[in-house]
Amino acid sequence: MPESERVPHAPLSTTTHGGNPTVTVSADNDTTVPLTETPQSHFYRVIWRWHFYAGLLVIPIMVMLAITGIIYLFKPQLDALMYPQHVTPAGTVLSFEQQLDAVAAAYPAATISTLRPPAAADRSSEVSLTTAQEQNLTVFVNPYTGQVLGARDDDNNLQNWAVTMHGSMMLGTTGDLLIELAACWGLVLVLTGLYLWWPRRANAVWGTLIPRFQTKNKRIFWRDLHAVPGFWGAILIAFMIISGLPWAGFWGDNFAQVWNRYPAGMWNDVPTSELPAAVLNEQVKTVPWAVEITPLPVSTLPHSGHDHGSGSEHEHEVEPIGVDAVAEFAAAQHAPPGYTIGLPQRVEGVYTISAFPPDPRDQLTIHLDQYSGAVLADIRWQDYSLVPQAVELGIALHQGTFGGLFNQLVMLAVCLVIILLSVSGAVMWWLRRPQGRLGAPSMPANFPLWRGAVLILLVLALIFPLVGASLLVALAFDYLLVQRVPALQRVLN
């Protein structure tokens, strides 16, 4: 019975005294608690049923998100092991134009998109490009000799696999929506789990705050292994989910449209394209989330000064300022080590200086006219509104970059707890399920507190539309089919 699960001290047995059912709690606490049908007990059973179905549906995705998240969490350490492109400082550093020429010579038909200057004196320069075969590579160059040290296939490596699985399960838009749906239902699991965990006795400690590992009852052991870590990790799990939602296609895009705004006058004197700055992230992450929605500026092609002949012929003779001038400007702006220079891909394209340091407060995105070097946009932390600042800080914590190794270890613990909750939840279900049936908690015959459930549904639908829509479908299936078709009741309940 669901009511027996409400009492955290077990083993349990149900008996009848004078026609009134009771639950006898033995072993840990020899007491007898009346088992009465109340609106609260009905509400508890409904919450348990939601928690059960949500858990079964999202467990596989949550485990996948935790595993791929762990891989990406330790990207700095893994990259250093897998791509140890260290160099020995030797004399004068070559100009960046010379380094790009060396890459162009090694990949003559490639299109170079970004340059990352060495983050330290013993590190290589990194050049991102697309080959004639449409293969995306990061090429490592010795900044002292111009020697091409090697290349990383950006489409086929461990980190790219982890990021793609984490974001869309390699299913494109469909996978992105499934990830978002699972993440939002993960929040529902956290909230319903806390309700189910909530102790019914004020002095309950064992089985509530401390798991009873000494018990010989398997169901109690796995219940405590599920509920207690779930309680201690609830806030961080919720934070992990919420901080990841801005990346989600449906919720994230709509969230950005509502909350990620800049003063309209910021672009009054800047020539802009119809494209958002997010297009710069298609191959290599170039601009922060807070900047993705901003319009992408364009360069103004100056006239050559000749008024005769074909204007277009003379206009195309104008040369860009060059990547070395951009790097000098970046240094003057105190761009943090590891910054990236995005190269213009069209005659109206711009140079983009961007930085993603561990502390998001040091982020910067600067667009320069490729011909004049004029600053078209300079967007930094202080230009973000409060919500984008919170999102960027959340992203840094989510990825484990803000607080160094300590941040990584905390997020690792959260991922491991998610895996533990998923495994222990599945084991709990397996131990309690009747033979040949799903074993879902039964739905009460009447539900006096239905107004509260409807209110919860409306709030969820308002904040997380995909959850609201899927919950409507689930409730319709439950009430219109499962509760009315005996064969489905036997299998699913």
C-alpha positions, 0 to 999 in steps of 0.5 A: 500500500502507498500509505505504508511507504509514507512511514520511513521506519520499516519493516512494515505490516498492515493489520486490522483492529475493529475494522480500522486498518493500521500500519504496524512499524516494527524493528526500528520503532514499535508503534502503530499508526492509524491508516485512514483515508484522508484527502492528504493520503489521496494527494500523497498517492497521486504525487507518488504516482507522478513521481513513479511514472516520471522516474521511469520515463526520464531515468535513461536520459538522466543517466546519460546526461550525468555521464556525458556531463562528467566527461565534459566537466573535466574537459580541461584535464582531458584535453591536456592529456589527449592533446598535449600540444606543448612547445619549447619557447625559443626566441621570437614568436612569429606573427599570427599572419605567418602562423596562419600562412603555415596552416594555409600551406598545410591545408591549402583548400581550407577555410580558416574561421578562428585563431586562438593565441597561445594561452601561455608561453609553452602552448601552441596556437590553435586555428579552427578551419573547415577543409574542402571535404567539410571536415572541421579541424583544430590545428595546433601550430608552434608559434615560434617556428610555424610548424603544424604540430597536429590537428584535432577532428572537432566532429569526431572526438570524445568531447564533441561526442559528449556535448552532442549527446548531452545536448541532443542525443545526436537526434537534432531538434527531436533530441533537443526537445527530448532532453529539455522534456526530461530535464524539466521532468527532472525538476518535477522529480525533485519537487515530488521526491521532496514531498514524498521524503518529508518526514511525518514525525518531527524527530525522524532521523534514521531513514530521513537524514541518515540512511539505515545501511545496517538493515537486512530489509532490501526494500528499506536499504534501497529506499534509504539509498534513494531518499536520503541522498535525494534530499541532500542533493536536491538543491544542487540537482535543481540548480544543475537542471535550471542552469542547463535549461538556457541551452535548451532549444524551445525553453532557452530560445523563448527565455532569451527572447523575454529576458536577454535584452539590451538597450535598443539605442546600443545599435543606433550608430552601428551597421548590423546584419539580419543575423544574430551573433549566435551564427558565430557559434556554428563551428566553434563556440565564439560568443557567450550565451548572453551575446548570442541574441545580439545583432551581428555587426557588419564592416563598411567597405571603404571606397578606394578614393578613385571616382573613375571606372568600376567602383567594385573593382577598386573597393575589393582592393582594400585590405583588412587590418590583419589579425596581428593588429586585432591581437594587439588591440585585444592585448590593449583591452586586457583580453584574458589568456585563451581568448579567440579571434573570429576571422571575417568570412565575407567582405562585410564580415567582422573580426570578433574578439571573445573570451570565456575565462573561468570567471564569467565577469571577465567575459568580453565580446568585441566586434571590429570593422575589418577594414578600419579597425573601428569598434562596432560593439564592445559587450562585457559583463557590466552590459549584461542585465541581471538575468543574463548575468545569472545565466552566465554565472550558472553556466560557469558553475554548471560546467565547473569552470568558475571555482576550479577543481572544487567546482568540478568536484561538487558538480561531479558529486551531483552527477554521481548522485543523479546516477545513484538516484536513477539506479536506486529508483529502478531497483526499488521499482524492481523489488516492489513490482508485482509479477507481470505488471508495471506496479505503478502506485494506485490512483485513489478512487476520489481526489478531493484535492484536485484543485491543488493538482490543477493549480500545480499543472497550470504553474508548470505549464506556464513556466515549462510549457513542454512539461505542461503539455506532456502532463496533460497527455499523461493525465488524459491517458491515465484518466480516460484510458488506464482508469477505464480499461481493466486490462490496462489497469492490470498491466500498469497498476 
